[in-house]
Amino acid sequence: MILLVTLRSDMTLNRFFLCSLCAAFFSVLAVFAQASERVALVIGMAEYQTIPALENTINDARLIETALSDIGFEVTSLYDATGDRLRETIDDFAFRSETADLALIYFAGHGVEVQGENFLIPVDAQVTSNSDIQRQSVSLKDFLGAVDLARKMRIVILDSCRDNPFGDAIDLAQASTVLSSDAVTRGVGGLALPSPDRGTLVSFAAKDGHVALDGEGDNSPFANALAQKIRKPGLEISLMFRQVRDEVLRNTFNRQEPHTYGSLSGIPFYLAGNPDTDATEGADLPVAWSNIRPEQEAQLARLADGGDTRSMLGLGYMRLNPEEDRFDPAQAVAYFTRAAEAGSPEAQFELAKLYEQGIGVVQDAARALALYREAAAQDFADALNDLGFMHYQGGLGLPRNPDKALGFFERAADLRHPQAMFNFAALIDDGLIADRGANDAADYLYNALRSGSQDVFDILSERPEMFKTATRKALQTKLQQFDFYSGSIDGAFGPGTRRGIRKAYGLE
């Protein structure tokens, strides 16, 4: 039996599930672990065997490696690697990224675009055709997959922007005509425009269709600017990359313009920390965004005027902090409306909450429901989870429809929403999901644990008997599969299993 309730605060609407298993009640709050682990993979390729070598890529990679280490990243470095070694390292990094708050990959070396896909080339590649590139190189998709399951933020930085304009007769040695003949570049043309998932940022040293300069000194213009800005405390990440862009443009006399693609979440983030305030992680978004420095708020306003929806969100969140002089819910609605109309699902979701509660706007349940649906249509997991709740319980004028609710819950769980993963596992364990069994429940529990949900960790550590023996056995098998546990598959969560849970969570 699953009982769902609604918890509300003065400013925001939060829906949490209260699950009843074996007559014991407990709540699952989407609270993330307060671990601050940040991991990075830094790759430099220079001594290519069959295509032109590059002068500064190793220097650039070492510069970025040092900068990241200086601000607390756990850095894995890889230089002049073969394709096999590169792929092996990426696989290892992907597994470690799952329990990190932030996972970052930096690559300096040759890269090309083939049929709309970006490829990064190892030093032993024998490249004479497009098929060689596709077979022997690592794609940007591989890099994105390696950081995909990091808990809070995912970044891929490519200091290698070039394309493949010669069809199946590729010749990387041919000079580009985009720049003057004496300008040293790292290839020809530019890498293709990526489409990273929400919550992931891809930064290119040059925009699509253009090249990245190798630099006349020891480092490229992009690496120099990046290393400088990465170390700057109190600089919010989206503004940091904008300042890198401006620095490179200035130092290359507008010949090279870095570009970023993707859509970060609406949580402010500081690579080098924010000395002006206590950690914003764990704070609610209005409080967290209120900690932005005044000069950075002005930068956000300029970006918002240029159409940047994340800046609109940040400015809107600032207006929802009642402890601030700039508290102005109506202005928050205006910012969220602009971002929502520009297609931001997070803005649609936040605006829906304000319409539902009548904060800064006349209460309008129909408008709120429409906005929830718009956000859910873009696979925004919070909206899917809330729509599931509304259909299950009945809300915003919807009739109660548990069968329809399960579809929303499942989709949110498949998008790794921590609450949804745990509660969908509970529904499966209770036998309420057709054609799903203990192994499926264990998969969702394992993924919820890896996602960093503190409450899931606490429940599995302290009250695992809430789940049936078959589910507990399946979870032990899952832990054993990834070398977190080596004991008996008996469903008894003794010291060995609890230790395995800690390891899977990322504490050991």
VEXVO-558479 format. One line per 4 residues: their letters; for each residue x, y, z of C-alpha. Coordinates in nm, 2 decimals, decimal comma, always signed. Example, Ala and Ser with C-alpha at 12.3 -4.5 7.8 and 13.67 -1.06 7.14 Angstrom:
2
as) +1,23/-0,45/+0,78  +1,37/-0,11/+0,71 .
END
This chain:
508
mill) +0,00/+0,00/+0,00  +0,14/+0,34/-0,10  +0,01/+0,66/+0,07  +0,10/+0,99/-0,10 .
vtlr) +0,09/+1,32/+0,09  +0,17/+1,68/+0,01  +0,41/+1,89/+0,22  +0,41/+2,26/+0,15 .
sdmt) +0,62/+2,55/+0,26  +0,54/+2,92/+0,24  +0,73/+2,98/-0,08  +0,75/+2,66/-0,27 .
lnrf) +0,55/+2,35/-0,32  +0,72/+2,02/-0,25  +0,56/+1,68/-0,30  +0,71/+1,38/-0,12 .
flcs) +0,59/+1,03/-0,11  +0,50/+0,87/+0,23  +0,54/+0,50/+0,16  +0,37/+0,24/+0,38 .
lcaa) +0,54/-0,09/+0,37  +0,46/-0,35/+0,64  +0,27/-0,08/+0,82  +0,58/+0,13/+0,88 .
ffsv) +0,58/+0,48/+0,75  +0,88/+0,68/+0,63  +0,94/+0,97/+0,40  +1,18/+0,99/+0,11 .
lavf) +1,31/+1,35/+0,07  +1,52/+1,43/-0,24  +1,81/+1,54/-0,02  +2,15/+1,48/-0,18 .
aqas) +2,46/+1,38/+0,00  +2,67/+1,67/+0,11  +2,99/+1,52/-0,03  +3,19/+1,77/-0,23 .
erva) +3,38/+1,52/-0,45  +3,48/+1,66/-0,78  +3,66/+1,45/-1,03  +3,83/+1,54/-1,36 .
lvig) +3,99/+1,35/-1,65  +4,25/+1,57/-1,83  +4,38/+1,44/-2,16  +4,66/+1,58/-2,38 .
maey) +4,75/+1,44/-2,72  +5,05/+1,58/-2,91  +5,29/+1,31/-3,06  +5,06/+1,18/-3,33 .
qtip) +5,21/+0,90/-3,54  +5,05/+0,96/-3,88  +4,90/+1,31/-3,86  +5,06/+1,65/-3,77 .
alen) +5,19/+1,67/-3,41  +5,07/+1,96/-3,19  +5,30/+2,19/-3,00  +5,12/+2,30/-2,69 .
tind) +4,85/+2,04/-2,61  +5,05/+1,86/-2,34  +5,15/+2,20/-2,19  +4,78/+2,30/-2,19 .
arli) +4,67/+1,97/-2,03  +4,93/+2,01/-1,76  +4,82/+2,37/-1,70  +4,46/+2,27/-1,66 .
etal) +4,55/+1,96/-1,45  +4,74/+2,19/-1,20  +4,45/+2,44/-1,19  +4,19/+2,18/-1,12 .
sdig) +4,41/+2,02/-0,85  +4,47/+2,35/-0,69  +4,09/+2,40/-0,64  +4,03/+2,06/-0,50 .
fevt) +3,96/+1,83/-0,79  +4,07/+1,47/-0,79  +4,24/+1,46/-1,13  +4,33/+1,17/-1,35 .
slyd) +4,57/+1,27/-1,63  +4,64/+1,09/-1,96  +4,90/+1,20/-2,21  +4,98/+1,07/-2,56 .
atgd) +4,75/+0,77/-2,51  +4,67/+0,50/-2,76  +4,30/+0,44/-2,85  +4,28/+0,13/-2,62 .
rlre) +4,43/+0,31/-2,33  +4,20/+0,61/-2,38  +3,89/+0,40/-2,39  +3,99/+0,20/-2,08 .
tidd) +4,06/+0,52/-1,89  +3,72/+0,67/-1,99  +3,54/+0,36/-1,87  +3,71/+0,37/-1,53 .
fafr) +3,64/+0,74/-1,50  +3,27/+0,69/-1,59  +3,23/+0,45/-1,29  +3,40/+0,69/-1,05 .
seta) +3,19/+0,98/-1,18  +2,87/+0,82/-1,05  +2,94/+0,92/-0,69  +3,10/+1,26/-0,77 .
dlal) +2,91/+1,59/-0,74  +3,08/+1,71/-1,05  +3,26/+1,53/-1,33  +3,48/+1,72/-1,58 .
iyfa) +3,67/+1,60/-1,89  +3,93/+1,83/-2,06  +4,07/+1,72/-2,39  +4,35/+1,89/-2,59 .
ghgv) +4,44/+1,73/-2,92  +4,32/+1,67/-3,27  +3,95/+1,64/-3,33  +3,73/+1,61/-3,63 .
evqg) +3,36/+1,61/-3,73  +3,23/+1,33/-3,94  +2,87/+1,31/-4,06  +2,76/+1,54/-3,78 .
enfl) +2,94/+1,36/-3,50  +3,25/+1,48/-3,31  +3,55/+1,25/-3,28  +3,87/+1,30/-3,07 .
ipvd) +4,18/+1,13/-3,20  +4,43/+0,92/-3,01  +4,80/+0,93/-3,10  +4,81/+0,59/-3,27 .
aqvt) +4,51/+0,64/-3,50  +4,59/+0,56/-3,87  +4,36/+0,82/-4,02  +4,31/+0,83/-4,40 .
snsd) +3,93/+0,82/-4,43  +3,61/+0,89/-4,24  +3,57/+0,53/-4,16  +3,91/+0,53/-3,99 .
iqrq) +3,81/+0,81/-3,77  +3,49/+0,65/-3,67  +3,65/+0,32/-3,59  +3,97/+0,43/-3,42 .
svsl) +3,87/+0,76/-3,24  +3,66/+0,83/-2,93  +3,35/+1,03/-2,99  +3,21/+1,33/-2,79 .
kdfl) +2,92/+1,10/-2,71  +3,17/+0,87/-2,52  +3,29/+1,17/-2,32  +2,93/+1,27/-2,24 .
gavd) +2,85/+0,92/-2,14  +3,15/+0,92/-1,90  +3,02/+1,22/-1,71  +2,65/+1,15/-1,75 .
lark) +2,58/+1,01/-1,40  +2,76/+1,26/-1,19  +2,52/+1,39/-0,92  +2,51/+1,76/-0,98 .
mriv) +2,70/+1,88/-1,27  +2,87/+1,75/-1,59  +3,13/+1,94/-1,80  +3,32/+1,84/-2,11 .
ilds) +3,58/+2,09/-2,24  +3,73/+2,04/-2,58  +4,04/+2,24/-2,67  +4,02/+2,09/-3,02 .
crdn) +3,79/+2,24/-3,27  +3,81/+2,13/-3,63  +3,60/+1,95/-3,89  +3,64/+1,71/-4,18 .
pfgd) +3,57/+1,90/-4,50  +3,73/+1,65/-4,74  +3,47/+1,37/-4,73  +3,62/+1,02/-4,74 .
aidl) +3,96/+1,15/-4,85  +4,04/+1,34/-4,53  +4,37/+1,52/-4,51  +4,43/+1,67/-4,17 .
aqas) +4,76/+1,81/-4,28  +4,60/+2,06/-4,52  +4,59/+2,41/-4,37  +4,27/+2,60/-4,30 .
tvls) +4,18/+2,90/-4,50  +3,98/+3,05/-4,21  +4,29/+3,21/-4,05  +4,60/+3,37/-4,19 .
sdav) +4,86/+3,14/-4,33  +5,11/+3,19/-4,04  +4,85/+3,10/-3,77  +4,92/+2,77/-3,61 .
trgv) +4,59/+2,57/-3,55  +4,49/+2,24/-3,41  +4,32/+2,12/-3,73  +4,09/+2,26/-3,99 .
ggla) +3,74/+2,40/-3,96  +3,54/+2,34/-3,64  +3,37/+2,06/-3,45  +3,00/+2,01/-3,50 .
lpsp) +2,73/+2,17/-3,28  +2,66/+1,93/-2,99  +2,33/+1,86/-2,82  +2,42/+1,76/-2,46 .
drgt) +2,15/+1,65/-2,22  +2,01/+1,89/-1,96  +2,25/+1,95/-1,67  +2,55/+1,91/-1,89 .
lvsf) +2,78/+2,17/-2,04  +3,01/+2,13/-2,34  +3,27/+2,40/-2,39  +3,46/+2,43/-2,72 .
aakd) +3,77/+2,64/-2,75  +3,62/+2,78/-3,07  +3,26/+2,79/-3,20  +3,14/+2,54/-3,45 .
ghva) +3,29/+2,60/-3,80  +3,60/+2,77/-3,67  +3,94/+2,66/-3,54  +4,13/+2,67/-3,21 .
ldge) +4,47/+2,84/-3,21  +4,76/+2,65/-3,07  +4,92/+2,97/-2,94  +5,25/+3,13/-2,99 .
gdns) +5,38/+3,07/-2,64  +5,38/+2,77/-2,42  +5,00/+2,75/-2,40  +4,70/+2,81/-2,62 .
pfan) +4,49/+3,13/-2,56  +4,20/+2,91/-2,45  +4,40/+2,71/-2,20  +4,55/+3,02/-2,05 .
alaq) +4,22/+3,19/-2,00  +4,05/+2,88/-1,87  +4,33/+2,81/-1,61  +4,30/+3,17/-1,49 .
kirk) +3,93/+3,18/-1,45  +3,90/+2,83/-1,30  +4,10/+2,94/-1,00  +3,89/+3,25/-0,93 .
pgle) +3,68/+3,20/-0,62  +3,32/+3,33/-0,60  +3,28/+3,31/-0,98  +2,95/+3,14/-1,08 .
islm) +3,02/+2,87/-1,34  +2,81/+3,01/-1,63  +2,98/+3,35/-1,58  +3,32/+3,19/-1,56 .
frqv) +3,28/+3,04/-1,91  +3,15/+3,37/-2,04  +3,46/+3,55/-1,90  +3,69/+3,28/-2,06 .
rdev) +3,52/+3,36/-2,39  +3,58/+3,73/-2,35  +3,94/+3,68/-2,26  +4,01/+3,46/-2,56 .
lrnt) +3,84/+3,71/-2,80  +4,05/+3,99/-2,66  +4,38/+3,80/-2,67  +4,33/+3,66/-3,03 .
fnrq) +4,20/+3,99/-3,17  +3,86/+3,83/-3,22  +4,00/+3,55/-3,44  +3,89/+3,28/-3,19 .
epht) +3,56/+3,27/-3,00  +3,50/+2,99/-2,75  +3,14/+2,86/-2,72  +2,95/+2,66/-2,47 .
ygsl) +2,65/+2,44/-2,54  +2,41/+2,27/-2,31  +2,17/+2,36/-2,03  +2,29/+2,36/-1,67 .
sgip) +2,04/+2,32/-1,39  +1,92/+2,63/-1,20  +2,16/+2,57/-0,91  +2,44/+2,82/-0,88 .
fyla) +2,78/+2,65/-0,88  +3,13/+2,77/-0,81  +3,43/+2,57/-0,93  +3,67/+2,74/-0,69 .
gnpd) +3,42/+2,79/-0,41  +3,24/+3,10/-0,29  +3,43/+3,27/+0,00  +3,15/+3,53/+0,05 .
tdat) +2,91/+3,29/+0,20  +2,88/+2,95/+0,35  +2,83/+2,66/+0,11  +2,52/+2,71/-0,10 .
egad) +2,48/+2,34/-0,17  +2,18/+2,22/+0,02  +2,03/+2,57/+0,05  +1,71/+2,64/-0,13 .
lpva) +1,75/+2,82/-0,46  +1,63/+3,17/-0,37  +1,89/+3,17/-0,08  +2,16/+3,02/-0,30 .
wsni) +2,11/+3,27/-0,58  +2,09/+3,56/-0,34  +2,46/+3,49/-0,25  +2,57/+3,60/-0,60 .
rpeq) +2,80/+3,90/-0,59  +2,64/+4,23/-0,71  +2,87/+4,26/-1,01  +2,78/+3,91/-1,12 .
eaql) +2,41/+3,99/-1,09  +2,47/+4,27/-1,34  +2,64/+4,02/-1,57  +2,34/+3,79/-1,53 .
arla) +2,11/+4,07/-1,62  +2,30/+4,13/-1,94  +2,30/+3,77/-2,03  +1,92/+3,75/-1,96 .
dggd) +1,87/+4,05/-2,19  +2,05/+3,84/-2,45  +1,81/+3,55/-2,41  +2,00/+3,33/-2,16 .
trsm) +1,73/+3,14/-1,98  +1,95/+3,02/-1,69  +2,03/+3,38/-1,61  +1,66/+3,46/-1,61 .
lglg) +1,60/+3,18/-1,37  +1,88/+3,30/-1,13  +1,74/+3,65/-1,13  +1,39/+3,51/-1,07 .
ymrl) +1,51/+3,30/-0,78  +1,67/+3,60/-0,62  +1,33/+3,78/-0,61  +1,18/+3,49/-0,41 .
npee) +1,40/+3,52/-0,10  +1,19/+3,70/+0,16  +1,51/+3,79/+0,36  +1,63/+4,01/+0,08 .
drfd) +1,55/+4,37/+0,00  +1,50/+4,27/-0,36  +1,22/+4,03/-0,26  +0,96/+4,08/-0,54 .
paqa) +0,75/+3,77/-0,64  +0,58/+3,96/-0,92  +0,92/+4,03/-1,08  +1,02/+3,66/-1,02 .
vayf) +0,71/+3,57/-1,22  +0,82/+3,80/-1,50  +1,16/+3,64/-1,52  +1,02/+3,29/-1,51 .
traa) +0,77/+3,38/-1,77  +1,03/+3,50/-2,01  +1,24/+3,19/-1,96  +0,94/+2,96/-1,99 .
eags) +0,83/+3,12/-2,31  +1,18/+3,07/-2,44  +1,14/+2,69/-2,37  +1,31/+2,64/-2,03 .
peaq) +1,14/+2,34/-1,86  +1,28/+2,44/-1,52  +1,12/+2,79/-1,56  +0,79/+2,62/-1,67 .
fela) +0,80/+2,41/-1,36  +0,89/+2,70/-1,12  +0,62/+2,92/-1,28  +0,37/+2,64/-1,24 .
klye) +0,43/+2,63/-0,86  +0,38/+3,00/-0,84  +0,05/+2,99/-1,03  -0,06/+2,69/-0,82 .
qgig) +0,00/+2,88/-0,50  -0,09/+3,23/-0,62  +0,26/+3,37/-0,54  +0,33/+3,69/-0,73 .
vvqd) +0,04/+3,61/-0,96  -0,33/+3,54/-0,94  -0,38/+3,18/-0,84  -0,47/+2,98/-1,15 .
aara) -0,49/+2,60/-1,13  -0,55/+2,55/-1,50  -0,25/+2,76/-1,59  -0,03/+2,57/-1,34 .
laly) -0,14/+2,23/-1,48  -0,06/+2,35/-1,83  +0,29/+2,46/-1,73  +0,35/+2,13/-1,54 .
reaa) +0,26/+1,95/-1,86  +0,49/+2,16/-2,07  +0,78/+2,09/-1,85  +0,70/+1,72/-1,84 .
aqdf) +0,68/+1,71/-2,21  +1,05/+1,80/-2,21  +1,12/+1,52/-1,97  +1,18/+1,75/-1,67 .
adal) +1,18/+1,49/-1,40  +1,04/+1,71/-1,12  +0,74/+1,79/-1,33  +0,69/+1,42/-1,42 .
ndlg) +0,71/+1,33/-1,06  +0,46/+1,59/-0,95  +0,22/+1,50/-1,23  +0,23/+1,14/-1,12 .
fmhy) +0,14/+1,26/-0,77  -0,15/+1,47/-0,90  -0,29/+1,18/-1,10  -0,24/+0,93/-0,82 .
qggl) -0,40/+1,15/-0,55  -0,61/+1,38/-0,76  -0,51/+1,75/-0,78  -0,54/+2,07/-0,98 .
glpr) -0,88/+1,95/-1,10  -0,75/+1,61/-1,22  -0,96/+1,30/-1,14  -0,77/+1,03/-0,94 .
npdk) -0,61/+0,79/-1,19  -0,35/+0,57/-1,03  -0,28/+0,38/-1,35  -0,19/+0,70/-1,54 .
algf) +0,02/+0,81/-1,24  +0,24/+0,50/-1,26  +0,35/+0,60/-1,61  +0,47/+0,94/-1,49 .
fera) +0,64/+0,78/-1,19  +0,82/+0,53/-1,41  +0,94/+0,80/-1,65  +1,07/+1,01/-1,37 .
adlr) +1,25/+0,71/-1,22  +1,40/+0,62/-1,55  +1,54/+0,98/-1,56  +1,71/+0,91/-1,23 .
hpqa) +1,49/+1,13/-1,01  +1,59/+1,01/-0,66  +1,24/+1,02/-0,51  +1,09/+0,85/-0,81 .
mfnf) +1,35/+0,58/-0,82  +1,30/+0,49/-0,46  +0,92/+0,50/-0,47  +0,89/+0,31/-0,79 .
aali) +1,11/+0,04/-0,64  +0,87/+0,04/-0,35  +0,57/+0,00/-0,58  +0,74/-0,29/-0,76 .
ddgl) +0,82/-0,45/-0,42  +0,46/-0,42/-0,32  +0,36/-0,60/-0,64  +0,18/-0,30/-0,79 .
iadr) +0,37/-0,29/-1,12  +0,28/-0,55/-1,37  +0,57/-0,75/-1,52  +0,82/-0,60/-1,28 .
gand) +1,00/-0,80/-1,01  +1,26/-0,80/-0,74  +1,55/-0,74/-0,99  +1,38/-0,43/-1,13 .
aady) +1,32/-0,30/-0,78  +1,68/-0,36/-0,69  +1,80/-0,18/-1,00  +1,60/+0,13/-0,90 .
lyna) +1,73/+0,11/-0,54  +2,09/+0,08/-0,66  +2,06/+0,38/-0,89  +1,89/+0,59/-0,62 .
lrsg) +2,18/+0,50/-0,39  +2,44/+0,59/-0,65  +2,26/+0,92/-0,73  +2,34/+1,04/-0,38 .
sqdv) +2,01/+1,04/-0,20  +2,09/+1,06/+0,17  +1,74/+0,93/+0,27  +1,77/+0,62/+0,05 .
fdil) +2,11/+0,55/+0,20  +1,97/+0,59/+0,55  +1,67/+0,36/+0,49  +1,88/+0,09/+0,32 .
serp) +2,13/+0,10/+0,60  +1,89/+0,12/+0,89  +1,55/-0,03/+0,79  +1,61/-0,26/+0,49 .
emfk) +1,35/-0,50/+0,62  +1,09/-0,27/+0,48  +1,16/-0,44/+0,15  +1,08/-0,81/+0,08 .
tatr) +1,36/-1,07/+0,10  +1,36/-1,12/-0,27  +1,43/-0,75/-0,33  +1,70/-0,74/-0,07 .
kalq) +1,87/-1,05/-0,23  +1,85/-0,88/-0,57  +2,02/-0,57/-0,43  +2,30/-0,78/-0,27 .
tklq) +2,35/-0,94/-0,61  +2,37/-0,59/-0,77  +2,62/-0,48/-0,51  +2,82/-0,79/-0,58 .
qfdf) +2,82/-0,73/-0,95  +3,01/-0,40/-0,90  +3,25/-0,55/-0,64  +3,09/-0,36/-0,35 .
ysgs) +2,99/-0,68/-0,17  +3,13/-1,03/-0,16  +2,92/-1,21/+0,10  +2,62/-1,44/+0,09 .
idga) +2,31/-1,36/-0,12  +2,07/-1,42/+0,17  +1,87/-1,09/+0,21  +2,02/-1,03/+0,55 .
fgpg) +2,17/-0,68/+0,56  +2,45/-0,75/+0,81  +2,79/-0,57/+0,84  +2,91/-0,68/+0,50 .
trrg) +2,60/-0,57/+0,31  +2,59/-0,24/+0,50  +2,95/-0,18/+0,41  +2,87/-0,25/+0,05 .
irka) +2,59/+0,00/+0,07  +2,84/+0,26/+0,20  +3,08/+0,18/-0,08  +2,81/+0,21/-0,35 .
ygle) +2,70/+0,54/-0,20  +3,05/+0,67/-0,23  +3,15/+0,69/+0,14  +3,43/+0,42/+0,12 .
END
